[in-house]
Amino acid sequence: MAEPQLSVRSARARELAHRIARRERRSIADIVERALETYETIQAGRESPATFYARLTAKAAGDDDLDIEAVIRSGRRPHSGPTL
């Protein structure tokens, strides 16, 4: 089965994706996916898993016993629900 394709009508976006893909020696699809994942993380205000685990490791360095549930709860925010 053929892979799904993303159509971009912006010549500037297309050229930028091609330029980055050549420079990074990656596929255009990989560049676009990584860019969109980064954008989503920034817009959602969430930290990346790598940042979370780095913070968790730094916090646990001095602790003998770490309550992982407390760490996860400290980062949670209530959802306001759908906007109708």
C-alpha positions in Angstrom: 0.0 0.0 0.0 1.3 3.5 -0.8 2.3 5.8 1.9 0.0 8.8 2.7 1.3 12.1 1.2 1.2 15.6 2.6 0.5 18.3 0.1 2.0 21.7 0.8 1.0 24.7 -1.4 3.6 27.0 0.0 6.7 27.2 -2.3 8.7 28.7 0.6 7.8 25.8 3.0 8.6 23.3 0.3 12.0 24.8 -0.4 12.8 25.1 3.3 11.9 21.5 3.9 14.1 20.4 0.9 17.0 22.6 2.0 16.9 21.2 5.6 16.5 17.6 4.4 19.6 18.0 2.2 21.6 19.6 5.0 20.6 17.0 7.6 20.7 14.1 5.1 17.2 13.1 6.2 14.0 12.5 4.2 11.6 15.4 3.8 8.9 13.4 5.6 11.2 13.0 8.6 12.0 16.8 8.6 8.3 17.7 8.4 7.3 15.1 11.2 10.0 16.4 13.5 9.0 20.0 12.9 5.4 19.3 13.6 6.1 17.3 16.7 8.3 20.2 18.0 5.5 22.7 17.2 2.9 20.6 18.9 5.1 20.3 22.1 5.7 24.1 22.2 2.0 24.9 21.6 0.7 22.4 24.1 3.2 23.8 26.7 4.3 20.3 27.6 7.9 19.3 28.1 9.4 16.6 26.0 10.0 13.1 27.4 13.8 13.7 27.4 13.4 16.9 29.4 11.0 15.2 31.8 13.4 12.3 32.5 16.4 14.6 32.8 14.5 16.6 35.4 13.4 13.4 37.2 16.9 12.1 37.3 18.3 15.4 38.6 15.6 15.5 41.3 16.2 11.9 42.3 20.0 12.4 42.6 19.7 13.5 46.2 16.6 11.4 47.2 16.8 7.9 48.6 13.1 7.2 47.8 11.3 8.9 44.9 7.5 8.9 44.6 7.0 8.8 40.9 3.2 9.3 41.2 3.8 12.6 43.1 6.2 13.8 40.4 3.6 13.0 37.7 0.8 14.7 39.7 2.9 17.8 40.2 3.0 18.4 36.5 -0.7 17.8 35.8 -3.1 20.6 35.0 -6.9 20.2 34.9 -8.5 20.4 31.4 -11.1 23.1 31.1 -13.2 20.8 28.8 -14.3 21.4 25.2 -15.3 24.8 24.0 -18.8 24.6 22.5 
